[in-house]
Amino acid sequence: MGVLLAFIAFFATVFGIYYVSVTTRNKERMALIEKGAEASLFNTGKEVQPLFNWNKLTLKIGMLFMGVATGIIAGSILDNIGVMENGPDYVSMIFLFGGFSLVLFYLIDRKK
């Protein structure tokens, strides 16, 4: 019950902060318009860039998961061959191939 109340309080706080910021911005703009300021004051002349690019995120996560899956396969191969002990082979290969996939994402993203 206490966890539920904590989640409700958290989301209510986030909503309250967002609501206050939006209404304050609206009141400021309305006050400027009433005093005779032009509406073009609010336009900066720049195109609005999205704060977050979902395409990059999905590509990064997809490449990371593919790297982790490749690491699991490589760890299984090393385990079956008997090159490494049972524990470190999976973990090391997951981190190795996951890191390779993130470096590859960086190289792909840098070219764009």
C-alpha positions as a Markdown table, in Angstrom:
| # | Residue | x | y | z |
|---|---|---|---|---|
| 1 | Met | 0.0 | 0.0 | 0.0 |
| 2 | Gly | 2.9 | 2.3 | 0.8 |
| 3 | Val | 4.5 | 1.8 | -2.5 |
| 4 | Leu | 1.3 | 2.6 | -4.4 |
| 5 | Leu | 1.0 | 5.9 | -2.5 |
| 6 | Ala | 4.6 | 6.7 | -3.3 |
| 7 | Phe | 4.0 | 6.2 | -7.0 |
| 8 | Ile | 0.8 | 8.2 | -6.9 |
| 9 | Ala | 2.7 | 11.0 | -5.0 |
| 10 | Phe | 5.5 | 10.9 | -7.5 |
| 11 | Phe | 3.3 | 11.2 | -10.6 |
| 12 | Ala | 1.2 | 13.8 | -8.9 |
| 13 | Thr | 4.3 | 15.9 | -8.2 |
| 14 | Val | 5.5 | 15.6 | -11.8 |
| 15 | Phe | 2.1 | 16.5 | -13.2 |
| 16 | Gly | 1.9 | 19.5 | -10.8 |
| 17 | Ile | 5.3 | 20.9 | -11.9 |
| 18 | Tyr | 4.4 | 20.5 | -15.5 |
| 19 | Tyr | 0.9 | 22.1 | -15.0 |
| 20 | Val | 2.4 | 25.1 | -13.2 |
| 21 | Ser | 5.1 | 25.7 | -15.8 |
| 22 | Val | 2.6 | 25.6 | -18.7 |
| 23 | Thr | 0.1 | 27.9 | -17.0 |
| 24 | Thr | 2.8 | 30.3 | -16.0 |
| 25 | Arg | 4.1 | 30.5 | -19.5 |
| 26 | Asn | 0.6 | 31.0 | -20.8 |
| 27 | Lys | 0.0 | 33.9 | -18.3 |
| 28 | Glu | 3.3 | 35.5 | -19.3 |
| 29 | Arg | 2.4 | 35.4 | -23.0 |
| 30 | Met | -1.1 | 36.7 | -22.4 |
| 31 | Ala | 0.3 | 39.6 | -20.4 |
| 32 | Leu | 2.7 | 40.5 | -23.1 |
| 33 | Ile | 0.0 | 40.4 | -25.7 |
| 34 | Glu | -2.3 | 42.6 | -23.6 |
| 35 | Lys | 0.4 | 45.2 | -23.3 |
| 36 | Gly | 0.7 | 45.4 | -27.1 |
| 37 | Ala | 3.8 | 43.2 | -27.7 |
| 38 | Glu | 3.8 | 41.5 | -31.1 |
| 39 | Ala | 3.1 | 37.8 | -31.3 |
| 40 | Ser | 6.2 | 37.3 | -33.3 |
| 41 | Leu | 8.2 | 37.8 | -30.1 |
| 42 | Phe | 7.5 | 34.2 | -29.3 |
| 43 | Asn | 8.9 | 32.9 | -32.5 |
| 44 | Thr | 12.7 | 32.6 | -32.4 |
| 45 | Gly | 13.0 | 32.0 | -36.1 |
| 46 | Lys | 14.5 | 28.5 | -35.6 |
| 47 | Glu | 12.8 | 25.3 | -36.5 |
| 48 | Val | 11.9 | 23.3 | -33.4 |
| 49 | Gln | 14.2 | 20.4 | -33.1 |
| 50 | Pro | 12.9 | 17.4 | -31.3 |
| 51 | Leu | 14.5 | 16.8 | -28.0 |
| 52 | Phe | 14.9 | 13.2 | -28.6 |
| 53 | Asn | 15.5 | 11.1 | -31.7 |
| 54 | Trp | 13.6 | 7.8 | -31.3 |
| 55 | Asn | 15.2 | 6.4 | -34.5 |
| 56 | Lys | 18.7 | 6.6 | -33.0 |
| 57 | Leu | 17.5 | 5.1 | -29.7 |
| 58 | Thr | 15.8 | 2.1 | -31.4 |
| 59 | Leu | 18.9 | 1.5 | -33.6 |
| 60 | Lys | 21.2 | 1.7 | -30.5 |
| 61 | Ile | 19.1 | -0.7 | -28.4 |
| 62 | Gly | 18.6 | -3.1 | -31.3 |
| 63 | Met | 22.3 | -3.2 | -32.0 |
| 64 | Leu | 23.0 | -3.7 | -28.3 |
| 65 | Phe | 20.6 | -6.6 | -28.0 |
| 66 | Met | 22.1 | -8.2 | -31.1 |
| 67 | Gly | 25.5 | -7.8 | -29.6 |
| 68 | Val | 24.4 | -9.3 | -26.4 |
| 69 | Ala | 22.8 | -12.2 | -28.2 |
| 70 | Thr | 26.0 | -12.8 | -30.2 |
| 71 | Gly | 27.9 | -12.7 | -26.9 |
| 72 | Ile | 25.7 | -15.3 | -25.4 |
| 73 | Ile | 26.2 | -17.5 | -28.5 |
| 74 | Ala | 30.0 | -17.0 | -28.3 |
| 75 | Gly | 30.0 | -17.7 | -24.6 |
| 76 | Ser | 28.1 | -20.9 | -25.2 |
| 77 | Ile | 30.6 | -22.0 | -27.9 |
| 78 | Leu | 33.6 | -21.2 | -25.5 |
| 79 | Asp | 31.8 | -23.1 | -22.7 |
| 80 | Asn | 31.3 | -26.2 | -25.0 |
| 81 | Ile | 34.8 | -26.2 | -26.3 |
| 82 | Gly | 36.2 | -25.8 | -22.7 |
| 83 | Val | 38.4 | -22.8 | -23.4 |
| 84 | Met | 37.3 | -20.9 | -20.4 |
| 85 | Glu | 35.6 | -21.7 | -17.1 |
| 86 | Asn | 31.8 | -21.7 | -16.8 |
| 87 | Gly | 31.3 | -18.3 | -15.3 |
| 88 | Pro | 33.5 | -15.7 | -17.1 |
| 89 | Asp | 33.0 | -17.0 | -20.6 |
| 90 | Tyr | 29.3 | -15.8 | -20.9 |
| 91 | Val | 29.8 | -12.6 | -19.0 |
| 92 | Ser | 33.0 | -11.6 | -20.8 |
| 93 | Met | 31.5 | -12.3 | -24.3 |
| 94 | Ile | 28.3 | -10.5 | -23.5 |
| 95 | Phe | 30.2 | -7.4 | -22.5 |
| 96 | Leu | 32.7 | -7.7 | -25.4 |
| 97 | Phe | 30.1 | -8.1 | -28.1 |
| 98 | Gly | 27.7 | -5.5 | -26.5 |
| 99 | Gly | 30.6 | -3.0 | -26.5 |
| 100 | Phe | 31.5 | -3.8 | -30.1 |
| 101 | Ser | 27.9 | -3.2 | -31.1 |
| 102 | Leu | 27.8 | 0.2 | -29.3 |
| 103 | Val | 31.1 | 1.2 | -31.0 |
| 104 | Leu | 29.7 | 0.2 | -34.3 |
| 105 | Phe | 26.6 | 2.3 | -33.6 |
| 106 | Tyr | 28.8 | 5.3 | -32.9 |
| 107 | Leu | 30.6 | 4.8 | -36.2 |
| 108 | Ile | 27.4 | 4.5 | -38.1 |
| 109 | Asp | 25.8 | 7.5 | -36.3 |
| 110 | Arg | 29.0 | 9.7 | -36.8 |
| 111 | Lys | 28.8 | 9.2 | -40.6 |
| 112 | Lys | 25.2 | 10.5 | -40.7 |
